Amino acid sequence: MFLTYMSALIRRFVKDEEAASAIEYAVIATMVAVVVIAFVTPLGGAIKTQFNAILEGLGGTAVK
């Protein structure tokens, strides 16, 4: 009984085009997140370096 219900549910999910669109959007969102993380991480380090240089120029101590 349970296996029949689960197989019918899986068949309906596979045939449902809205589910395919949702999966496509999830894949796109994941790729965008990976690209943002890949570019923002080094950029954050560069910005921190610049702020530390400015702070040291003003006579303060650098942030680690």
N, C-alpha and C positions, 0 to 999 in steps of 0.2 A: 504494500500500500504506500509506504513512505517513499520507496524507490520510484514508483510510478509517478507520484506527485512531484518529486524532485526532477525527474527526467522531463516531465511536461513543463515544469517551471524553467528549466534550462533551455529547452527548445523554444519556448516563448521569448525568453530573454535574447537568444541568439537572433531570432527573426525580427525583433523589435528594432527599428531603425533609430529611434530616439536614444536607445542605449548605445548604439554605435557612435552617434554624434557626441554623446556625453563622454565616451571614452576618448574620442579624437580631441575634444576640448581639454580633457585632463592631460593628455600627452603634450599638447601645445603649451599648456600652462606650466607643466614640468620643465619643458625645454626652455621657456622664457626665464623661469626661476634659476635654472642652471647657468644661463648666460649672464643674468644679472649678478649672481653670486661670483661668477668668474671675473667679471669686470669691476665690481664694487670693492672686493677685498683688496686688490693691489692699489686701487685708487685711494682707499681709506688710509693705507700706509703712507702714500705720497703726501696726502693732506696733513697727516699727523707730523711728518717730517718738516713740512713747511711751517706749520704752526709752532713747532718747537724751535725752529730757527728764528722766527719772529720773536718768540718769548725770550730766548737767550739774548737776542739783540737788544731787547728792552731791559735786560738785567735780571730776568726771572730764572727760574730753574725749569728744565725740560720735564715734560710729562712722559712717563715710561709706558 
